Amino acid sequence: MALLRILALLLALTVSELHCLPWFINVSESQGPGTILQSFSFNCTSHMPTLQLVHVQPPTTFFNPPSLTRWQGIYVGMVTLSSSARLDALSVNHYKLQLRFTCGNHVMEGPLSVDVRRDPGHSACAGRFASPAGEIIQVLETVTPGARLYTLLLPGLEVQRAQINIISAQDPPYFPGPFSINGQGWLLVPSQGLKGQAEKVFQLQILVTFGQNRSCLGMLKVKVLPVPSSLISFLKQASNITILEDLPPGGKVVQVRARGFDVRYEILSPVPCPLFSIGRADGVIRTTAPLELAQAPGAAVTRLRVKAYERLRPWVSVELELTVNVRSVNRWPPRCLPAMLVTQIPETTPVGTVLNTFTCADPDSPGSILDYQLQFHSPPGSASLCLRDRVLEVNATLDCDARGACFQHAASILVLDGGQPLMTTEVPVLVMVTPVNEFSPACVPHKFRIREDAGPHTLLGSVVGMDKDYPHNNIEYYISGGPTIFSVDRLSGEVHLLGSLDYELQTLYRLNVLLIDHGQDQDPTHHRSGSCTITIEVEDVNDHAPECQPPFQELTIYALLGHSVEVTKVSCWVPQEPQRLAFSYSIVGGNSQSRFSLQGATLVYNNILLGPLWPEQFYTYELLIRVADAGPSIPHLSTTATVSVHLIPWSASTVATRTHRSTVPSVMTPLLVTDTEAFWQPEPWFVVVLTVTSALFVLALGWLLLRLFQGLVQMHQTPSKPAQALLLNGIQGTEESIQGFMEAPRMEMSQAPSSVDLSLQHFDGRAQDSRTGRDYLFNTLTGARRWL
């Protein structure tokens, strides 16, 4: 054998050239460990050269590190197969070795491509399995019954349909049960298990038959190990790993880790594993070939069974199952129609109305199911719209009648294809909600009160209109018909007075206020209207003083001692307000000795006093009676009536045969005698004309009879002033009062006491002194005066 190697070396020296990189060699799968694959010659005189094996693709331990020896001044390098080499053209038919030669500062690299060729006549039984010592398998006694212990790796085993049988005896009691091996080369644990068989070694001689007249023998030794005191275990690891199909060869898939001392890792299945490998020391699983699913659909899912064991105690091991899922690479996002949605809908759109249906497709995977998601931008979290599958619908009432409720709904539909990496398409959506004038304005009927003396432009109040449409209460006010003395502000609804009021003419007004909304609809010409009735009550203001008729009375009464006499009844009213009948009466002057009192509107003389106060002579009382309105109206206005009472004492011996009126029943009834003198009171202008004419006449007459009639002229001028005062200030007597006073019979007058002087002074006028301002009564005939 040594002689053959020397000859091969000499041949290699003669044919090898350094400058023919790269090298391509073919090797039969029947070549075993130690086979020289290629030799190289190098010239390096001044340095010690090195030859390195940089890496092998796909990674394997079938090749030894290249050797470099010196022979006759030339360095010869060789690449050989390692002791673990098991070439199989059906599993891997091509290896690429990267070599590096270094000579001082000169470095040269080059690839060595090794093609493995099929050898139909090659016997599959080789290596330790075919050696006399056989292949040793170590297993724990706790192994699961029927579990796979070992896989017989023989080139062409499945292709040539080889038959595998255990031909050695497996008799009890040494064997707990028979081991078995199937056509795939799987050695299985006996169905009884190996519990209690620790430290035993089971030798199994196996016959492999390839077709006719081709067979080989091999030996497998199963060594049962006891359960170790410290077990090895994997750290927590996900059992499903997903990677992308564009992961290049040598890319990291996952790293598994196990607790233990000096742990090593290996892949138990599938064997061989064409797509993945594991680092023996670091447990990193990497790809060994491209993962193009279009070319190799079977690479989508791979189930790996990984074993971790201690290097010094290989029987201390644990297994882990991993599933590697290869996902196709996503390159194109989905495409949608329409690519953008802009629409406008009224706020009255019913729930469930379909706005649009989106049609999307994934160019990477036509017909795949896409995921649609609706995302709101403004307002965020809106529930007005919803997406059912691919259909965009109205989800809730689109109410524009609240502040900020009617707006543009800005959203987007996110379409996801579910690929890796995830590709998405965003479809912008803009839904504009337009307002609709749904409700008519309305107002509550209201009642206002205003004083009749209120001036123009007085504010009565405001009509408050309500409209549920947004913007709320966007209303204009108008008066539909009705009186023109009121107006309503078009925008604010304030009601103003334009003219004057008179409670006595009209006490109640009704206004029909018309309300019209605006600016609440997409169509500016669409309006709604409503109305309500406003009632205005005029409050009475006391602006007229009461008047008494007559304002001056002169009465003569006969008083009997110890009796009360009803003098007269004051008659007053307000001509402008005849319905006002409540008055208060009080004596404010002239009631000396308090002999007079008022019972309502009736003046009563109280003659109940005794002693020296009783008048024995004629006496006159000038009484001032204040008459004021007593109703709820304010202010309270008043007037003064004058009553002149001539009191004539009546003798007790006088017997009256008939009484006119009395308040106290008695045998002796006093007689009330009233003497009323009627006079004519002309108009003021007539008095002025008459005065001027008289003055002219007097002047003319004076020139003729200046001295002769001077006394007569003075007599006429002296009573002229009281006469004028009588015309200006005299009290009007009505025809009714004259007739009432004339009813007294002449018989009663004849029976009056003889002590009464019929020529009693009679004051028929009232005037005011220009110097002192005091009032006085006067007689137009005699000129006599009496101060008040």
Number of C-alpha atoms within 10 A of each C-alpha: 5 7 8 9 12 11 11 13 18 11 12 18 19 9 10 15 13 11 7 8 11 13 12 12 11 13 19 16 22 21 18 19 18 15 16 17 16 18 22 21 21 22 14 15 12 8 11 10 19 17 22 16 18 13 14 18 15 19 15 12 13 17 20 17 16 19 16 19 14 13 10 6 11 15 19 21 22 19 22 20 21 17 16 16 20 21 23 21 19 13 14 14 17 15 16 16 19 16 20 16 17 16 17 13 7 9 12 11 15 15 18 19 18 18 18 22 18 18 16 12 8 15 16 24 19 17 16 16 21 17 14 10 12 17 19 17 16 17 22 20 20 16 17 17 15 15 14 16 17 20 16 18 18 19 23 20 19 12 8 12 13 19 18 23 17 21 11 12 11 16 10 9 7 11 16 17 16 15 20 18 20 14 15 16 21 17 20 19 23 18 15 13 18 22 15 13 19 16 12 16 17 18 17 21 17 19 19 22 19 18 11 6 6 13 16 15 20 21 20 23 17 19 20 23 21 18 15 12 7 9 13 19 17 16 10 9 15 11 12 11 15 14 18 19 20 15 18 15 16 18 16 16 18 17 13 20 18 25 14 18 13 12 22 22 25 18 23 18 15 14 12 13 14 14 17 22 23 23 16 14 14 14 22 17 22 20 19 19 17 17 24 20 17 11 9 10 11 12 19 19 14 18 14 19 16 20 19 28 24 20 16 11 13 14 19 24 23 16 17 17 17 17 15 20 17 22 20 19 18 19 14 17 19 20 17 16 12 13 14 15 17 11 12 12 14 17 19 16 14 14 14 14 12 15 16 14 15 17 12 23 18 24 15 16 13 10 10 13 13 18 15 21 16 18 19 16 13 13 15 11 9 16 13 15 23 18 18 12 12 17 14 20 19 19 17 15 15 23 20 23 21 12 10 10 13 18 17 14 19 18 22 19 22 15 24 20 25 15 20 14 14 13 16 20 19 21 19 16 21 16 17 17 22 20 24 20 24 17 18 17 24 21 18 13 14 14 14 14 13 18 15 20 16 18 13 14 15 14 17 19 16 15 22 17 24 19 25 18 24 23 18 16 18 19 25 19 25 17 20 12 11 12 12 11 13 21 20 22 15 15 11 14 20 16 22 18 19 15 13 13 21 15 17 14 8 11 15 12 15 14 19 17 22 21 28 21 27 19 18 28 18 13 13 10 10 13 17 17 17 18 21 17 17 19 16 18 18 21 18 18 18 18 15 15 18 22 18 17 16 17 18 18 21 20 19 20 21 20 23 21 18 13 19 21 24 21 24 17 13 22 14 21 19 15 12 13 15 9 10 14 14 12 18 14 20 17 19 12 14 18 15 10 7 10 14 20 16 18 11 12 17 14 22 18 21 19 16 12 12 9 6 7 8 15 14 12 11 15 12 15 19 19 22 18 22 17 26 20 25 17 14 11 13 12 13 17 15 17 15 20 20 21 22 17 20 20 20 23 21 24 15 9 8 12 14 14 12 13 13 13 13 16 14 13 9 9 9 17 24 28 25 24 21 21 14 18 11 14 13 10 16 10 10 11 9 11 15 12 11 12 14 12 12 12 13 12 11 14 13 12 13 15 9 10 12 13 9 10 12 11 11 9 15 11 10 11 14 11 16 14 14 23 22 17 17 22 20 17 15 19 21 16 18 11 9 9 15 15 11 11 16 14 11 17 12 9 10 16 11 9 12 17 15 8 12 13 9 7 6 9 12 17 19 19 22 24 22 16 10 8 6 7 9 11 13 15 21 22 19 19 13 11 15 12 16 11 13 14
